[in-house]
Amino acid sequence: MKRNVLIIGAGGVAQVVAHKCAQNNDVLGDLHIASRTKAKCEAIIASVHAKGTMKVPGRFDGHAVDAMDSAAVAALIRATDAEIVINVGSSFVNMTVLQACIDTGAAYMDTAIHEDPAKICEAPPWYGNYEWQRREAAAKAGVTAILGVGFDPGVVNAYARLAEEDYLDRIDSIDIVDINAGSHGRWFATNFDPEINFREFTGTVYSWQGGKWQSNTMFEVGEVWDLPVVGKQKAYLTGHDEVHSLSARYPQADVRFWMGFGDHYINVFTVLKNLGLLSEKPVMTAEGQEVIPLKLVKAVLPDPASLAPDYTGKTCIGDVVKGVKDGKPTEVLIYNVADHKEAYDEVGAQGISYTAGVPPVAAAILIANGTWDVKKMANVEDLDPRPFISLLNRMGLPTRVKDAKGDRSVEF
């Protein structure tokens, strides 16, 4: 059994991961959290102790580390005796943290695809550009590396695998729909790191349709989806991580990702983009100061973690999967609904962070007990979804399915 967990990152998702690891420290052992700023780690640890989250008495220490420095991360892994690393830092650090795990033998997981700070929306397949290039090295080292194990990507990948195994004989399309019907009360804010958020939406929108990559622009293709609890919501075709791995497993199917946006968000985003304020390229002010517009916008917007106390409403994220079962056209929706206030009351974070932070802890438990300790690199759809979904059901992210038979819980 693997034990001792090192969390990389100290944002809103890390807050959730810390609390959920503490709730399961009887299995996960000693806990450590590291970021560039040690004080942020200590604040998260303090919130864990304030809520009395630790299941059993145990160690939870904070550390400072530059996660862009692979050798420094490897040294910290060795110093903490961590056998599992949960990387919920910026996606800019994925490759350095992954390499540190390969070098030390620690299991690795992340919740988003790697990004190069100098590049925006590279040509697909994104995993093929970075993480998948280390597959052989991970396997040679016997290192379990689970990629994209947040909610989307992550849980939605498991939903696709579940649809394949339990609901359809043939999959023709997978539409992942992400709706946040909550309200944070701010004039404008992003639900996760503004820099990553805006970079995701300023480039080409890639989807897998008709057996090839299709490109569109952001907000070019919209559709109204009628979902449980949140009702009818407008969502737009958006490029996203899971499309790049699911299209490899289901090349015969159309694979698309849809995210909900309100008119206000679209208007503000469009103005910022048209003014050049979402550019990652430096500009010179009249006073001779070099400024990166995107980082300036990030600096003036609310910290996503600060939204949590006032957030109300719910999220609905799921897979609409169409295909054939027993020779007949069939459609199934596999989904989760999360509540922002319930998330805040439990772990001090908003629902977006909660849905992203619970799954990697479930995966860590499955690695710790050997169920998912596969000694190689894998995306979530490569693994048995049942133990994962069963754990999520107990950890606060219950799965439901809606099809011709009705709307019901998914239990194994």
Secondary structure, 3 states (H helix, E strand, C coil): CCCCEEEECCCHHHHHHHHHHHHCHHHHCCEEEEECCHHHHHHHHHHHHHCCCCCCCCCEEEEECCCCCHHHHHHHHHHHCCCEEEECCCHHHHHHHHHHHHHHCCEEEECCCCCCCCCCCCCCCHHHHCHHHHHHHHHHHCCCEEECCECCCEHHHHHHHHHHHHHCCEEEEEEEEEEECCECCCCCCCCCCHHHHHHHHHCCEEEEECCEEEEECCCCCEEEEEECCCEEEEEEECCCHHHHHHHHHCCCCEEEEEEECCHHHHHHHHHHHHCCCCCCCCEECCCCCEECHHHHHHHHCCCHHHHHHHCECEEEEEEEEEEEECCEEEEEEEEEEEEHHHHHHHHCCCHHHHHHHHHHHHHHHHHHCCCCCCCCEEEHHHCCHHHHHHHHHHHCCCCEEEECCEEEECCC
